[in-house]
Amino acid sequence: MEETPNKPDDTPRDYKIMALLLQSRGVEDCDPSVINLLLEFSHRYTVDVLQDALVYAEHAKKNEIDMEDVRLAIQGRVNYSFTSPPEKEFLLELAEERNKHPLPLIPEKYGVRLPPEKHTLTGVNFHI
Amino acid sequence: MRPTKDTDGNGGDASGNAAAATSGSSTAKTRASQKQVEKIVLQYLQDKGYKEAEKALRSDAKLEGSESTLADLAGGFPANEVGSDASVPSWVLFYNEAEQGNPDAYNQSYGSLRRWIDSSLDVYKHELYAASYPVFVHAYLDLLARGLTEKADEFIGKYAGDHVVYHASDITTLRTLRCADHAATNELAKIYRANKYSVRMTRVGFELLLSFLQDHQYTLLMRLVNQHLNIRTVDGTEPISSEGAADVGITGHTQNQIDAFNSQAIALGQPPIDPFADAGRRARDASATEASQLLETFGRVKQENSSGGLSAREVVPMPPARGADVDRQIADLRALRKRVALGPAALPSVCMYTLHNTGGTLNCTTVSDDVSLLAGGFSESYIKLWSLTHEPLRRFRGTLHPHTIASERDLDAAREPTGSESCRLVGHSGPVFGLDISFDNKYLVSASEDRTARLWSLETLTNVVSYKGHNYPVWDVAFAPQGFYFATASHDRTARLWSCDHIHALRIFAGHLSDVNCVRFHPNSKYVVTGSSDKSVRLWDVQRGSCVRVFTGHTGSVDSVAISPDGRIMASAGEDQTVNVWDLGSGRRMEELVGHTGPVYSLGFSQEGTLLVSGGADETVRAWSVNRSPDASDHPIIVKRREAGKQQPEEQPKPKSEEGEKDSGAKKRDAAGIWKAKKVEESEALLATWRTKSTPIFDIMMTKRNLAVATGAFTL
């Protein structure tokens, strides 16, 4: 990212934009390869979304891609990439359900206290 | 609202809506003229696509083509607020001609609000500023939602300065939003839109604010205040320092006052000593004199615990005490007698373990309670275990036949003849982010990005159980002090409680607004403390699974928490480089310790609870004096500031690992926090600072004898 004053700046425009984006989010310093990775990712993502949008536009018998097509393409992907944790209300319901049961009593037994053998990784999992 | 002209059925529909909705409005009634109402009806017809009706209304009412200004705002009217069909009534409800046609309305009204606050009495300025912050955020989001990006930029540029002190990171995030879609999908914007921002004000201050808004007809601001703010008034005329205080901001508790919330009863005492495990009676390999000394110490400990301890009913179910517990009690008693008394004059010794050649792949470390084992979790999904004593780690041979083992000697023979100083535990399928070793050195539990927590037996050095339940990376894990239970903290905003013998979680602690970064148990195992990226720390009851305390006051995400051994005090620290000390009983902050110049990753209390050690990314270990009670403390705090660390940290022989690259990829260092190089004003409570050589501190703990043990990875 650094250049000497008398050398012409030959870093690509996209590289500079990505660096500015990082700077705007508060990143003070990073390895140069990080920017390359981010550029590659954004390129791949954009190409995938636009390809999907093209398919949708063709399906709707349009000649050009529309905002609607792009939106639909993004929505189609959002379910399995860029997922976010469940909503708070859902988690609270789940928690209430789980927390209803009192803590289980400890059974009187000797030996190591572990789950039943079928749930542990201690078993022999091959057969000769 | 004066009755409108009925043109046809559709128009009548709209005006019916309008009339019904505005029957309750105050300001709109007085100001809206018939012309305005007709404009609204026209816009409604245009929106709905009723061309004929529109033409008819236009010709009847002889309106000019003034749709342009209205269309700007109407087209971009935030549909998410009340629903697109209901937009007309709510629009009309707060209609103010001066404001609606004018895209600069936000700027002007907020600007005059600010000027008014500046000119108000000092007594109220502080809380009015605090109340104006959420208005500022929502005004900005509204401008974005209407597509007025340049206006939004101007707005934030002009007014962000006031709020940067307390809300810097939020403002940087808001600046990056450029259009309505961004505002609708960004996590932070959604949190602001979905939750009411609670603010505490005096009654007088609140009335001043309301009357100002009403007098000047700032209906835009009033709408924002009404919809997005939750103002709780407090009686009395004393000014309240609201920023960074207990119940300000979005904590999810809009109904209850935090003070009332934080006054739920909790039991912080020590659990009763199991009569079976009466160590005094079973001091086996001790000489006669030692036995009597141990008995004496035991008697003293029992006396201290009898007051304020827990009753048998309140205790979390635990397995009955066994030989290992008795041994531990005896060891604890010995340690109690040999413990170094710490204070401002007697600083702890710090034993620092530096890991070399990790190449940025080391994510977390932990040391066992007796400082005999050190475990490190790596990005390459394995855990490396080092023996810190001279005992090598010996796995079992592959040819082990359980039926041939008849005695301990046979078991010993079944192990490898020569072990090694270190060994690798392979099992996870993602980077390992959290580790903890149980008190008896029998189990190690690890948390990883592959959404599982795994239990490893340290006697066989193999993976025993894999606990599945989280659906997002697990950031931290901690064992209960008496063993058997452990808790995990994950990106899915929950912490869960597990017991070693159940593969599904026993409790889910849900309530944080953002991912949970760290989790620790209370010494009596009845409570769990979690710290999160939503800048709050919560105390959860293990038996009921409910949150009993919320501690707000951090200005950055919380990366580490620690509880004092007597269970009354808690310390938390994180990205904002300050360590906060809280009283668990009342939920109030006792002290704010400033001094670190980088995020703080780990905290540890001394056994008496009067000294706190912390380590972080600024490559220093710092010791702080904790004032236990607001009134007279045992030792007076000496106002002495040490500059550079005078004492050298002792470095033990460095455990080596074979990695060679130099990538800096550890999770904590990539956190998008703001590393402010603060002009260091250090707290008076800072007793000492020890600097390492380019080694950020990942973990620091105090042993039972008050020796501080720190670990870090050497980073060039």
Interface residues (C-beta under 8 A of the other chain):
Chain A: S24 R25 G26 V27 E28 D31 S84 P85 P86 K88 L91 L92 L94 A95 R98 N99 H101 P102 L103 P104 L105 I106 R113 L114 P115 H119 T120 L121 T122
Chain B: S169 T172 T173 R175 T176 E187 G252 V316 P317 M318 P319 P320 G427 L455 T462 N463 V464 V465 S466 N471 Y472 F484 H491 D492 R493 T494 S499 C500 D501 H502 I503 A505 L506 R507 I508 F509 A510 G511 L513 D515 V542 Q543 R544 G545 S546 D663 S664 A672 G673 I674 W675
